[in-house]
């Protein structure tokens, strides 16, 4: 099957420092991947390049069979629902929740004339679905961390994307909000054939719907393949360079303990 | 402020709005700004209100003036469940702008390029205070 994401020898430098180096990765339609790694391993950088919000300094990225260009950047972005508070928190402060959700239809940070009256209805329905029904017009900065995360998820979903890329969506959420989020992602995965990429540094967030895993460490790809083969005590002890124990719980979730 | 752009339809549209529109929240002029880093102009340019520091699509100034007048004159607050402060007032004005804009589009008075019909504003609505000419003032004094 032709991959919908194809990354070859991908590099991204900031000054002399490599954020990513020689990454090779292919994702086929409908696959569910976890991108795992510690802080600073390059997970967010990789996702932001794939989603078309950051440019690589070397190698190539093809999404839906074509590289990014001036002609396709916005149309390709619309087909990828990208949720990343570490990215969007830098740009959104006073923008209303509704405007942010609608911007997902444009593939940009703001809105333009492509947004139609019906889109407002859909955006409001999505915000209501994600527990923001009285906060459509609230500035982003007035919302709690969990609410901001939900706004970004609604933004990602409004264009009915073929790829959903979630960059550490559980970070900063309290335990109940995180479980609620994971349940909704689980439901979304069950109801759609969407390709889902879930970036995390917490193995306990990994749902049984994810069967593939890519591991990054200090900007380099360490492992990729079947999740159950990578998320083991032996492998993670080596990957994390720490003495850890991995246990699979009855519901298929993971439990990681650092000794 | 960016002075030169390529000719993509999105950038053209945003440029037109910047020339024509003001911020829905504060009424200030808008600017085009390169917000994010990208090789592609279409994906990095947004309309921005530097006064509010927000990415803002903007509204026709006539609509903003009407909305501001309505909110101030009738002491109208859409968000009664929020603190009654300057931010809430701005949010209310922006909401009224959206409503007026929707209505004008529905009635066929406006499209993506602004008003399609001549707009004659009530000049004494333009600001919080009325502007009275010297002649009119003299007349008022004489009448009193």
Interface residues (C-beta under 8 A of the other chain):
Chain A: X52 X53 X54 X55 X68 X69 X70 X73 X74 X77 X91 X92 X93 X94 X95 X96 X99 X107 X108 X109 X110 X111 X112 X113 X117 X134 X137 X139
Chain B: X6 X8 X10 X13 X14 X25 X35 X36 X37 X38 X39 X40 X41 X42 X43 X46 X47 X52 X53 X54 X55 X56 X57 X79 X81 X87 X91 X94 X95 X102 X112
